[in-house]
Amino acid sequence: MSESARQTVGIVGLGYVGLPLAGAFEAAGHRVVGFDIDSAKPQKLARADSYLPHLGQSLFDRLASSDRFRATCEEADLAECDAILVCVPTPVDVDRQPNLNFVRTTFEMIRRVHAPGCLVVLESTTWPGTTREVCLPILCRGGRTLGEDFFLAFAPEREDPGREEPMRSVPRLVGGLDEASQGRAVALYEQVCDAVVSVSSAEVAEAAKLLENTYRAVNIALVNEYKMILEQMGIDIHEVVDAAATKPFGFSRFDPGPGLGGHCIPVDPWYFAWAANRAGHPSRFVELAGEINAQMPKHAVNAVVSILAEDRVDIQGASVLILGVAYKKNVGDVRETPAAPIVEDLRGQGATVMYHDPLVPEFPKMRRFDVGLSSVPLTETLLRQVDAVLIVADHDLIDFDLVAEHASRVVDTRCALSPGDVKGTYRRA
Ligand SMILES: NC(=O)c1ccc[n+]([C@@H]2O[C@H](COP(=O)([O-])OP(=O)(O)OC[C@H]3O[C@@H](n4cnc5c(N)ncnc54)[C@H](O)[C@@H]3O)[C@@H](O)[C@H]2O)c1
């Protein structure tokens, strides 16, 4: 890449979304300044010390040795950037209200430091109108003007941790606040994405991102409800989904599970619900899906209680081994994981709980839960000792053959095992 084509791209927030993005711009030949308020991240990046294993060690090695990438906690370092992309958290509060504190703080900082003419793009998932109503007024403070002093767009991230698909092949939506911002943002993302989809406004891009994730939450709730109903009829939901998925049109596959997890699917629909209420038209789908999905951890616990009861083993005093505490297969992310309420519930009923998860050596303290457990090694002796095994995440690294051979009772929420393979009692839930 010629020096004139090379840009300096700032990435604010070096987490699940920001770090792969930084890697993509670096790989495309641009200079990248990665900024995070968590000082541990720049330090780890400088040492190639991986903190997101699913991204692969090679990304950390490449960034640590690159002369085009620099990670920093100094906001002044963003002053040299031609564009700044914002990838900070957008959580909900306990009452499910959107919390934009991270976004506001970040835009205050960008206003202090950005270079004249800088393109600023919000990537964090949020309600339609945020970029215009929340971010724009902050950048305009002090008499600055959109289209002259800065440019502003929304371009939602479609990262799916654990999916092999390279970022380049995932089409990128871009909605600018004016034509000039749109043009600049599209040109920037074309550097790292094969397809950039230009939409007419930031609001369309914001709403499209929420629709994508609400669609997942609602459809997962649908199969979860089907699961609970079909169980009453003695029909295996997994076989039913397999069968329905053979239809080549009109059916998209969703699989039931122990409950939602991760930063996006349990959270984003509440951003839509909040915006829907504000618009005076509450979303019934979001409320209902939230209610059904929230029942699933309890459903898994009930299955453990019942498999034990069949052998007259009381949950009070029983030992339960959870396999996989991450919210989904092959990632080490426990944010919003259903494993946390499951542990709490089992303990509340007097069970002793252990877990094995090669991707989560320590169960970190969470906002609502402090499980205080570490992963135990998965051995034949342990499997023989425990009263029940509950599969919550079916990582490839877990030795399910060992489980099938030695566990006396298995409750499987992920279809990780086949009934015929398990020597002990086996139940899907
Ligand atoms: N994780 C996903 O799969 C995913 C997918 C699509 C979209 N998103 C959205 O992307 C956004 C970021 O999510 P994530 O999963 O990357 O979060 P994350 O928690 O993994 O990373 C966010 C990073 O931002 C940093 N940060 C917080 N406040 C900051 C500030 N003021 N200045 C600089 N850095 C700050 C944190 O220290 C953290 O490193 C969210 O809006 C999320 O909904 C996430």
Ligand as a Chemical Component Dictionary entry (heavy atoms), coordinates in Angstrom:
data_LIG
# 
_chem_comp.id                   LIG 
_chem_comp.type                 NON-POLYMER 
_chem_comp.pdbx_formal_charge   0 
_chem_comp.three_letter_code    LIG 
# 
loop_
_chem_comp_atom.comp_id 
_chem_comp_atom.atom_id 
_chem_comp_atom.alt_atom_id 
_chem_comp_atom.type_symbol 
_chem_comp_atom.charge 
_chem_comp_atom.model_Cartn_x 
_chem_comp_atom.model_Cartn_y 
_chem_comp_atom.model_Cartn_z 
_chem_comp_atom.pdbx_ordinal 
LIG N1  N1  N 0  -19.269 -9.774  21.287 1  
LIG C1  C1  C 0  -19.905 -9.898  20.153 2  
LIG O1  O1  O 0  -19.982 -10.971 19.597 3  
LIG C2  C2  C 0  -20.561 -8.700  19.474 4  
LIG C3  C3  C 0  -21.050 -8.866  18.174 5  
LIG C4  C4  C 0  -21.626 -7.783  17.535 6  
LIG C5  C5  C 0  -21.731 -6.561  18.193 7  
LIG N2  N2  N 1  -21.261 -6.437  19.467 8  
LIG C6  C6  C 0  -21.390 -5.133  20.090 9  
LIG O2  O2  O 0  -20.107 -4.514  20.098 10 
LIG C7  C7  C 0  -19.930 -3.719  21.272 11 
LIG C8  C8  C 0  -18.696 -4.160  22.018 12 
LIG O3  O3  O 0  -18.880 -5.499  22.446 13 
LIG P1  P1  P 0  -17.668 -6.435  22.820 14 
LIG O4  O4  O 0  -18.230 -7.811  22.887 15 
LIG O5  O5  O -1 -16.493 -6.191  21.951 16 
LIG O6  O6  O 0  -17.348 -5.917  24.292 17 
LIG P2  P2  P 0  -16.025 -6.248  25.158 18 
LIG O7  O7  O 0  -16.438 -6.081  26.565 19 
LIG O8  O8  O 0  -15.418 -7.534  24.710 20 
LIG O9  O9  O 0  -15.017 -5.099  24.757 21 
LIG C9  C9  C 0  -15.265 -3.766  25.019 22 
LIG C10 C10 C 0  -13.952 -3.103  25.373 23 
LIG O10 O10 O 0  -14.210 -1.718  25.530 24 
LIG C11 C11 C 0  -13.403 -1.259  26.591 25 
LIG N3  N3  N 0  -13.944 0.010   27.056 26 
LIG C12 C12 C 0  -15.006 0.251   27.848 27 
LIG N4  N4  N 0  -15.190 1.579   27.996 28 
LIG C13 C13 C 0  -14.239 2.181   27.283 29 
LIG C14 C14 C 0  -13.909 3.533   27.045 30 
LIG N5  N5  N 0  -14.613 4.527   27.573 31 
LIG N6  N6  N 0  -12.846 3.784   26.280 32 
LIG C15 C15 C 0  -12.137 2.777   25.740 33 
LIG N7  N7  N 0  -12.398 1.483   25.918 34 
LIG C16 C16 C 0  -13.439 1.185   26.678 35 
LIG C17 C17 C 0  -13.431 -2.379  27.588 36 
LIG O11 O11 O 0  -12.333 -2.302  28.486 37 
LIG C18 C18 C 0  -13.340 -3.590  26.668 38 
LIG O12 O12 O 0  -12.003 -3.960  26.427 39 
LIG C19 C19 C 0  -21.226 -3.874  22.061 40 
LIG O13 O13 O 0  -22.105 -2.854  21.715 41 
LIG C20 C20 C 0  -21.791 -5.186  21.540 42 
LIG O14 O14 O 0  -23.197 -5.250  21.661 43 
LIG C21 C21 C 0  -20.665 -7.473  20.118 44 
# 
loop_
_chem_comp_bond.comp_id 
_chem_comp_bond.atom_id_1 
_chem_comp_bond.atom_id_2 
_chem_comp_bond.value_order 
_chem_comp_bond.pdbx_ordinal 
LIG N1  C1  SING 1  
LIG C1  O1  DOUB 2  
LIG C1  C2  SING 3  
LIG C2  C3  SING 4  
LIG C2  C21 DOUB 5  
LIG C3  C4  DOUB 6  
LIG C4  C5  SING 7  
LIG C5  N2  DOUB 8  
LIG N2  C6  SING 9  
LIG N2  C21 SING 10 
LIG C6  O2  SING 11 
LIG C6  C20 SING 12 
LIG O2  C7  SING 13 
LIG C7  C8  SING 14 
LIG C7  C19 SING 15 
LIG C8  O3  SING 16 
LIG O3  P1  SING 17 
LIG P1  O4  DOUB 18 
LIG P1  O5  SING 19 
LIG P1  O6  SING 20 
LIG O6  P2  SING 21 
LIG P2  O7  DOUB 22 
LIG P2  O8  SING 23 
LIG P2  O9  SING 24 
LIG O9  C9  SING 25 
LIG C9  C10 SING 26 
LIG C10 O10 SING 27 
LIG C10 C18 SING 28 
LIG O10 C11 SING 29 
LIG C11 N3  SING 30 
LIG C11 C17 SING 31 
LIG N3  C12 SING 32 
LIG N3  C16 SING 33 
LIG C12 N4  DOUB 34 
LIG N4  C13 SING 35 
LIG C13 C14 SING 36 
LIG C13 C16 DOUB 37 
LIG C14 N5  SING 38 
LIG C14 N6  DOUB 39 
LIG N6  C15 SING 40 
LIG C15 N7  DOUB 41 
LIG N7  C16 SING 42 
LIG C17 O11 SING 43 
LIG C17 C18 SING 44 
LIG C18 O12 SING 45 
LIG C19 O13 SING 46 
LIG C19 C20 SING 47 
LIG C20 O14 SING 48 
# 
